[in-house]
Amino acid sequence: MTIVSPRRDVGHGSAHAKVILIGEHTVVHGSPAIALPIPALTVHARATRAPDSTAPQDFTAAQGPAAAQDPHAAGGSAAAQDSSAVPDSSATPLLPSGGAGVIRVGGAGFRPRTGPEFAIDAALRHWNITDTPIAVHTESRIPVARGLGSSAASTAAAVRATAALLEKSLGDADLAALVQVGEQHSHGRASGVDAAAAVSHGPIRFRAGVPTPIPITGRALLLVADTGVSAGTRRAVGIATARLTGQRGLEMLRAAEGLTEDAATQLAQGDWPGVGRSLTRFHDLLADLGVSSDVLDRAVGAALDAGALGAKLTGGGLGGCLLALADHPDAAARISERLYDSGVHQVWTLPIEGEPK
């Protein structure tokens, strides 16, 4: 007797935000970067079989869900070159984080148009599934255009949900490769750090497309502060790329590599003051590249004046988020208060926990 298992009616998937601790912009040109996951900021996706996936899509070309034209899109992004497709609106205050949307893929006549669609379509083709329309509903807590990798996280969650629906196994490396398909279609020349960080379970060093877990010793607190101003990533990438040419550009790339490798060594040794110094020096390098702003510089200065071990912008720049490093909860609270006084809109305090010293 043949027993036929019932097919699954729904699949679930999730992914998290990330921050680039150090190395944004220069990572696109071959230098290393270090990224950390933010498990507190997540995207959840639910995939079901859909009657008609050729209906108008609900994801915008900028890769943010726009169900009913909801402005609280869950899928935009701003993380170095990986996030260069967001509208360049560096003077525009952002709407609150979160949002919901739906992606429809598969079936006769379907043609992908957005990053998540390309990623899911690639997965379906890899699994030789061409006749199953699928709808993926997403809900996100990740602010868009802040340098937190929202588009990569949205795509990762959607692909995971699709795999769960179709009962397909999907390892982290394969998932990152599929997310990168979406990132490339959305943002052009994407370094891959967003895709790798979206599926990582801990800190990674990323270089030339290869993510490597990095060791951390001791504990610290990382404050992620949202300036409330959209990261002007497309413009920032153009500015940085223009300045990373010629002899001066090579010198800046060498300096960026040195600071990033120093930070990796300091993380492994539990040298948190050293990490902080490397972060601040990298902010100065990014400012020399022309991708900081008065808002970011003011907030970085406020964090340092309040006793932060170090502070820098994160992501594309010209707005978005900044990081500040603290070694004690009392220091983190003091820094957070000063950041709010400087005008930032929201501050998340995240623990970084490594092996005991």
N, C-alpha and C positions, 0 to 999 in steps of 0.2 A: 504494500500500500504506500502510495506517495503522499507525503504530508506537505502541504503548501503553506508556508508561513504568510500571515497577513502583511501586506506592505505597510510601511510606516506612513502616517498621515501628516506628521509635522516633524521638523527638525529644528533644533535650537543651537545657537552659537553665540560666543561673546569674545570680546577683545578689549584691550585697555589702551589708554593714552601712554605717551612717553614724553620725556624731555631729553634734549641733547645737552648733556652736562658740559661738554666742550667739543669743539671741532666743527661747528656748523659753517657753511659756505665753503671752507677749505676742503671738506671731505669730498666734495664733487670733483676736486682737482687732484685727488690721490692721497691727500693727507688722512690720518686716522681721525676718528671721532669716538666719543664715549656717550652711550645713551642709557637711560634708566627707565624701567617701566613705572607707570603710575597706576597701580591696581585700583585706586579709589575712583578713578574716572573711567567709565566703561561704556561700551556699546553692546546691546543685546539684539540678536536677530532671531526671527522665527520664519522658517521656510515651509511653504505648502505647495501642493500642486495647484496650478492656476488654469482656469478654463481658456484664457486667451492672453498670451504674453505679448502679442503684437499691438496691443492697445497703447496709447501714448504713455511714455515712461514718466515716472515720478521722481527721477533723479536728474538734477540739473547737470549741465556740462561741466560745472565746477565741482561736481561730485558731492554735492550736498543734497540730502533728501528734501524734497519740496512738495510733499503731499499736501494737496489743497493749497499749494504755494505758501506753505508754512515758512516764515522767515527764519525760524529757529533751526536752521539746517544742521544735520548731524554729520555731514560728510566732508565739509571743506577742510582745508589744511594749510599749515604754514610751517614747514620744517626744512630749513635750508632749501636746496634745490628740489627736494622731494615734494615741495608744496608750492610750486611756482604758478599754479593755475588759479589761485584765488584772486578775485578782483583786487586791483591795486587801489585801496581806499584807505590810505594810512591816516587820514584825518577824520575818518568816520567812526563814531562810537559803535561798538558791537552790541548786538542784542544778547539776551541771556543765553546761557549754555543749554544744551539739550535739544530735543526735537525728535520728530518721528517721520518716517518716510517709507516708501515701498519701491522695490526694484522688481521688474518683471523681465524674465529672460526665457529663452528656449522656444521651441515650437517652430512650425512652418513659417518661413519668411522673416524670422527674427534677425535683426542686425544690431549688434551692440553699439552704443553711442557713448556711454560714460565708463569711467574706470571700474566701478563695481560690476557693470554688465560685461565688460571685457574679461574680467577675472573669472566670473562665474561661467561665462561662455567657454573660456579656455578649459576650465575644470570639466564641464560637460563633454567637451570634445575629447579630452583625455580619457574620460570614462566611456566613450563611444555612446553617449546619450544625446540624441538629437531630436527626439519627438516628445519630450516631456516639458511643457510650459511650467514655469515655477515662479511663484511670487515670494519675495523675501521682505518681510516687514522689519524695520529697524527702529530702535529707540536708543538715543544717545544722551549721555551726560557730559560729553566732551565738548568744551567750547570750540567753536570754529575760528580759524584764522588767528590762532594764538601760538602756533609753534608746538602744538601738543600731539600732532600726528592723527588728527581726527579722520582724515580720508582713508589712511591705511588701516586704522582700527575698524572703521565701518566696513571696508572691503573684507578684512579678515573675518569679522563676525558673520558677514553674509555668506562667505565661502564655507565657513565651518557649519553654518546652519544648513546649507545646501547639501554638504557631504553627509550630515546626520540624517537628513530627510531621505537621501538615496542609499543610506547605509554603506557609505564608502569610507575606507580608512584614509587618513590624511595626516602625515607627519609634519612636524614644524618646518622642515626644509622645503617640502613641497608646497605647504601653505604660503610660506614667505615668497616662493617663486611665483605663485599665482597672484598674490597681492602686488608684487612688483609689476606684473603684466598690467594690472589696473593703474598703478602709479605712473608707469611709462606713458600709457595712453592719456592719462589726465594731465600730466605735468611735463611731458617731454623727457629731458635728460634727468632722470631721477637716480640718485646715488645708490638707493636701496636701503639706506639706514632706517627709514620709516617702516618699510616692509619687515625688516629684520626685527626691529624693536617692538612692533605690534604683536609679534608672536613669541617674543622672548619671555623667559621666566625670571630673569635677573639682569644685572648690568652686563652690557656688551661693549667690546671694542670692535669698531667696524672700520674696515679698510678694503678698498678695491673689491667691493661686493662680498667680502667674507666677514661674517660676525663671529667673534670669539668671546666666550664668557670670561669675565675678569674677576679676580679675587678682591674682596674688600675686608679690611680688618677694622674692628671697632665700630662705634656708632656715631651718628651725627643726625642733624635735622636739616632738611632741605625745604626752603620756602619757595613756592612758585607763586608769583604775583602777576595778576592780569592787569595790564594798564588800562583796559577798556577801549583801546584803540586798535583797529584792525592792523595786522601785520601787512606792510606793503611789500610782500615777498617778491612779486614779479619785478618790481622796480629795484628792490634790494639786490636781487640776483644779478641783474644787469650791471648795477653799480660795482658790486664785488668782482664780477668776472672781468670787467674792464680794468680794475686796479690790480688784479692778480696776473698781469702780463709783464713781460720784460724782466729786467734784472731786479727791480724793486718787488715785483710780484713773486719771483723765486725766493727772495729773502723773506718775504712775509709767509710764504708756504713753509719754509724751513723753520721759521719761528713758531708757526702754528703746530707743526709736527712735534717740535721740542716741548712745547707747553702741554700738548695732549699726552705725550709719552711720560712727561714728568707727573702729570695728574694720575695716570695709571699706576705708576710706581708708588706715589703717595697714598693712593687708595689701598693698595696692597699692604703697605706698611702701617696704615692707620694714622698717617700724618695729616690730620685734618686741617691744621693751620696752613700746611704746604698746599693742600688741595685748594684752599680758599685763595691763596696768593696766585695760584695758576689760573683760577677762574677769573679773578680780577684783571690779571694781565691779558687774558684772552679777550675780555671785554674791551680793553684798550686797543687791542689789535683789530677787533671788529669795528670799533669807532674809527680807527684809521682807514679801514676799508670803506667807511661812509655808510654803514648800515645801522648805526645807532640813531637816536633821536633825542631831542631835549627831554621828552617825557621819560624815556628809558634812562638817560644819564642822571636825571634828577632822582629817580627812584633808586638807582644803583648807589648814588651818593648818600641817600637817606639811609639805606641798609648798612653801608659801611660806617657811617657816622654813629649808627645805633649799636655797633659792635659786631657786625657780621664778619665771619672769617674771610669771606669773599663774596662777590656778587657780579653778575653779568647778564646780558640779554640772552635769551634762548630762542632758537628758531630763525626765521627769516630776518627779523629786525624791522626797523622803522615803525615800531609798535609791537603789539603782541605781549609776550610775557618776559619776565626776568626771573633769575634765580638768586637766592641768597642762602648762604651756608651758616648754620649755627651749631654750637657744640653743647647746648644745654637748653632745656625747655624754657627757662626764664629768659635766656637770651633770645630765643625764637619769639617769645611773646613780645618782648621789647622791640625787636626788629619788625614784627608784623604791625605793631601800633604805628611805628614811624613810617612804614610803607603806606599804610592807610592815610596818614597825615600828608604824605607826599602826593596823594591823589589816585593811587591805584584803586581798582574796583573790587578786587577779591584776592584773598591770599589763602593758599592751601599749604599746610605744614605736613610734610611727609617724612617718616623715619627712614633713614638709611642704616641698615643693620648688617654687619658682616661678622666674621669670626671674632671671638674674643681675643683681646691682646694677650 
